[in-house]
Amino acid sequence: MSVVADSISVVAGGVAILKEVSFTAERGAVVAIAGPNGAGKSTLLRALAGDLVPDAGVVAIGDHDLSGMATNERAAARAMLGQFERHDIPFSVREVVAMGRYARRNRSTAQRDAAAVDAAVRLLDLGDVADRSFATLSGGEQQRTHVARVLAQEATVLLLDEPTGSLDVGHQRLVMTALRGLAAEGRTVVVVLHDLNLAAAFADTLVILSRGDVVARGAPAAALDEGLLSAVYEYPIRVVAHPIHRGPFVVPVDSEHDRSG
């Protein structure tokens, strides 16, 4: 199912956090949302999940207005990974991943639940720690456990806020490859990323927010304009050809030597 944001606006404390934001995430696509701190990325994702009701505009999943869907219907249709998940959960990794099956409790079987949990554990490289207490894991292992919990839900739409933020480079690629694979199977993936090069490598569409506005939207090669990025991030940025793969590569300009290059 597609996800559509139609002129979404959110105001908090008299400040416009989102200003008539519109875009569509199509079935089978990975859409990355990027932008500087305070741009409104997490607020937008919460609105897409139905966890926050916008002050104006409409969010739709497939043909259904999100505001008209019952809680259990939303839970079955979309899975959400927030930016700040708990780290003190007194359960094993496998038990935490299995919590993702709660949304399927009336639509599944014990055998199907176990298979979904096992698949998510394998996909996120958690087999060696599956029976360990969640609280004893490293931050990166905990993050991958939370991602696995979201994947185990088997929702059609996946919404993830910075799923790679605390991961090493190998596991960043692992997570994004997993999400890319799920999109190829027909899921819709919307992910907030700070790493523009990860977005360039894995996203079909990149949406760049700045102060609540969409300032760029399109394929990464089109959206990653160095003049726009330098203005949005208030820091000099170059966009060059990737040294190995086809596509753009974003490079902060950190010195006079870099600027002259």
C-alpha positions as CSV (number, residue, x, y, z in Angstrom):
1,M,0.0,0.0,0.0
2,S,1.1,3.5,-0.7
3,V,1.4,6.2,2.0
4,V,0.3,9.7,1.1
5,A,0.9,12.9,3.1
6,D,-1.4,15.6,1.7
7,S,-0.6,19.2,2.9
8,I,0.3,18.1,6.5
9,S,0.8,20.9,9.0
10,V,1.7,20.6,12.6
11,V,1.9,23.5,15.1
12,A,3.4,23.2,18.6
13,G,3.6,26.1,21.0
14,G,2.7,28.5,18.3
15,V,5.6,27.3,16.1
16,A,4.9,25.6,12.8
17,I,6.8,22.3,12.9
18,L,5.5,21.1,9.5
19,K,4.2,23.4,6.8
20,E,1.8,21.8,4.3
21,V,4.1,18.9,3.6
22,S,3.1,16.6,0.8
23,F,4.6,13.5,-0.8
24,T,3.8,9.9,-1.7
25,A,5.6,6.8,-0.8
26,E,4.7,4.1,-3.3
27,R,4.3,0.4,-2.7
28,G,7.7,-1.3,-3.4
29,A,9.7,1.9,-2.8
30,V,12.2,3.1,-0.1
31,V,11.6,6.8,0.7
32,A,14.3,8.5,2.8
33,I,13.5,11.6,4.8
34,A,16.6,13.8,5.6
35,G,17.4,17.3,6.8
36,P,19.1,19.1,9.7
37,N,18.2,18.8,13.3
38,G,14.8,20.4,14.0
39,A,13.7,20.1,10.4
40,G,10.5,18.2,11.4
41,K,11.5,14.7,10.3
42,S,10.4,12.8,13.4
43,T,7.2,14.8,13.6
44,L,6.4,13.9,10.0
45,L,7.1,10.2,10.6
46,R,4.8,10.2,13.7
47,A,2.1,11.8,11.6
48,L,2.5,9.2,9.0
49,A,2.1,6.5,11.7
50,G,-1.0,8.0,13.2
51,D,0.8,8.6,16.5
52,L,0.3,12.4,16.0
53,V,-2.8,14.0,14.6
54,P,-1.8,16.9,12.2
55,D,-3.4,20.3,12.7
56,A,-4.2,20.3,9.0
57,G,-3.9,17.9,6.0
58,V,-4.5,14.2,5.5
59,V,-2.5,11.1,5.8
60,A,-3.7,8.0,3.9
61,I,-2.5,4.4,3.8
62,G,-3.7,2.9,0.6
63,D,-7.3,4.1,0.1
64,H,-7.9,4.7,3.8
65,D,-7.7,8.0,5.6
66,L,-5.5,7.2,8.7
67,S,-7.7,9.2,11.0
68,G,-10.6,6.9,10.2
69,M,-8.8,3.7,10.9
70,A,-9.2,1.8,14.1
71,T,-6.1,1.3,16.3
72,N,-5.9,-2.4,15.5
73,E,-6.3,-1.7,11.8
74,R,-3.4,0.8,11.9
75,A,-1.2,-1.6,13.8
76,A,-1.8,-4.3,11.2
77,A,-1.1,-1.9,8.3
78,R,2.0,-0.1,9.5
79,A,4.9,-0.8,11.8
80,M,6.7,2.1,13.5
81,L,10.2,2.4,14.9
82,G,10.6,5.6,17.0
83,Q,13.8,7.5,17.6
84,F,13.9,6.8,21.3
85,E,13.1,3.2,22.2
86,R,13.5,1.8,25.7
87,H,16.8,0.2,26.6
88,D,15.9,-1.4,29.9
89,I,13.5,-4.1,28.8
90,P,13.7,-7.1,31.1
91,F,13.3,-9.8,28.4
92,S,15.4,-11.8,26.0
93,V,16.2,-10.6,22.5
94,R,13.8,-13.2,21.0
95,E,11.0,-12.1,23.4
96,V,11.5,-8.4,22.4
97,V,11.3,-9.3,18.7
98,A,8.2,-11.4,19.4
99,M,6.5,-8.3,20.8
100,G,6.2,-7.2,17.1
101,R,3.7,-10.0,16.7
102,Y,1.2,-8.5,19.1
103,A,-0.5,-6.6,16.2
104,R,-1.1,-9.9,14.5
105,R,-2.5,-11.7,17.6
106,N,-5.9,-12.3,16.1
107,R,-4.7,-13.0,12.6
108,S,-1.9,-15.4,13.0
109,T,-0.9,-18.8,14.5
110,A,1.8,-19.8,16.9
111,Q,3.8,-21.4,14.1
112,R,3.6,-18.3,11.9
113,D,4.6,-16.1,14.8
114,A,7.6,-18.2,15.6
115,A,8.6,-18.3,11.9
116,A,8.4,-14.5,11.6
117,V,10.5,-13.9,14.8
118,D,13.1,-16.4,13.6
119,A,13.3,-14.7,10.2
120,A,13.7,-11.2,11.7
121,V,16.4,-12.5,14.1
122,R,18.4,-14.0,11.2
123,L,17.9,-11.0,8.9
124,L,19.3,-8.6,11.6
125,D,22.2,-10.9,12.5
126,L,21.0,-11.5,16.0
127,G,21.3,-15.3,16.2
128,D,24.3,-15.2,18.6
129,V,22.5,-13.0,21.1
130,A,18.9,-14.2,20.6
131,D,18.6,-15.8,24.1
132,R,20.5,-13.1,26.0
133,S,18.9,-10.5,28.1
134,F,18.1,-7.4,26.1
135,A,19.5,-5.1,28.8
136,T,23.0,-6.7,28.5
137,L,23.4,-5.9,24.9
138,S,25.5,-3.1,23.3
139,G,23.6,-0.1,22.0
140,G,24.0,-1.3,18.4
141,E,22.6,-4.8,19.3
142,Q,19.7,-3.2,21.0
143,Q,19.0,-1.0,18.0
144,R,19.0,-4.1,15.7
145,T,16.7,-5.9,18.1
146,H,14.2,-3.0,17.9
147,V,14.4,-3.1,14.1
148,A,13.9,-6.8,14.1
149,R,10.8,-6.3,16.3
150,V,9.4,-3.9,13.7
151,L,10.1,-6.3,10.8
152,A,8.5,-9.3,12.7
153,Q,5.2,-7.3,12.7
154,E,5.0,-8.1,8.9
155,A,3.2,-4.8,8.2
156,T,2.7,-3.6,4.7
157,V,4.1,-0.2,5.6
158,L,7.4,0.3,7.5
159,L,8.2,3.6,9.2
160,L,11.6,3.9,10.8
161,D,13.2,6.8,12.5
162,E,17.0,6.7,12.3
163,P,17.3,2.9,12.4
164,T,21.0,3.0,11.6
165,G,21.9,5.8,14.0
166,S,23.9,3.7,16.6
167,L,25.2,1.0,14.2
168,D,28.7,0.3,12.8
169,V,29.1,0.7,9.1
170,G,28.6,-3.0,8.4
171,H,25.3,-3.2,10.3
172,Q,24.2,0.0,8.8
173,R,24.4,-1.6,5.4
174,L,22.8,-4.8,6.7
175,V,19.8,-2.9,8.0
176,M,19.4,-0.9,4.8
177,T,19.8,-4.0,2.6
178,A,17.1,-5.7,4.6
179,L,14.8,-2.8,4.1
180,R,15.6,-2.6,0.4
181,G,14.8,-6.3,0.1
182,L,11.4,-5.9,1.9
183,A,10.6,-3.1,-0.5
184,A,11.5,-5.4,-3.4
185,E,8.9,-7.8,-2.0
186,G,6.2,-5.1,-2.2
187,R,6.4,-3.3,1.2
188,T,6.5,0.4,1.5
189,V,9.4,1.8,3.5
190,V,9.8,5.3,4.8
191,V,13.0,5.9,6.8
192,V,14.5,8.9,8.5
193,L,18.2,9.1,7.8
194,H,20.9,11.5,8.8
195,D,23.5,9.8,6.6
196,L,22.9,11.3,3.1
197,N,25.2,8.8,1.5
198,L,23.1,5.9,2.9
199,A,20.1,7.6,1.5
200,A,21.7,8.0,-1.9
201,A,22.7,4.3,-1.9
202,F,19.4,2.8,-0.9
203,A,16.5,5.2,-1.4
204,D,14.3,5.4,-4.5
205,T,13.1,8.9,-3.4
206,L,14.7,11.4,-1.1
207,V,12.7,14.0,0.7
208,I,14.7,16.8,2.3
209,L,13.1,18.9,5.0
210,S,14.2,22.3,6.3
211,R,12.3,24.1,9.0
212,G,9.2,22.2,8.3
213,D,9.2,22.7,4.5
214,V,10.0,20.2,1.8
215,V,12.8,21.8,-0.1
216,A,13.7,18.9,-2.3
217,R,11.9,15.7,-3.4
218,G,13.0,13.2,-6.0
219,A,15.6,10.6,-6.9
220,P,18.8,11.1,-4.9
221,A,20.8,12.2,-7.9
222,A,18.3,15.1,-8.4
223,A,17.6,15.9,-4.7
224,L,21.2,16.0,-3.6
225,D,22.1,19.4,-5.0
226,E,25.2,20.8,-3.3
227,G,24.0,24.4,-3.4
228,L,20.7,23.5,-1.7
229,L,22.4,21.2,0.8
230,S,25.0,23.8,1.8
231,A,22.1,26.3,2.4
232,V,19.9,23.8,4.3
233,Y,22.7,22.4,6.5
234,E,24.4,25.8,6.8
235,Y,27.7,24.2,6.0
236,P,29.7,23.9,2.8
237,I,28.9,20.6,1.0
238,R,30.2,19.1,-2.3
239,V,28.3,16.5,-4.2
240,V,30.6,14.4,-6.4
241,A,30.4,11.1,-8.3
242,H,30.7,8.1,-6.1
243,P,34.3,6.7,-6.4
244,I,33.1,3.1,-6.8
245,H,29.3,3.0,-7.4
246,R,27.2,5.0,-9.8
247,G,25.4,7.9,-8.2
248,P,26.1,10.9,-6.0
249,F,28.4,11.1,-3.0
250,V,28.1,13.8,-0.4
251,V,31.2,15.3,1.0
252,P,31.4,18.0,3.7
253,V,34.0,20.6,3.0
254,D,36.1,20.8,6.1
255,S,39.1,22.9,5.1
256,E,40.5,25.4,2.7
257,H,42.3,22.5,1.0
258,D,38.9,20.8,0.5
259,R,37.4,23.9,-0.9
260,S,40.1,24.3,-3.5
261,G,39.8,20.7,-4.6
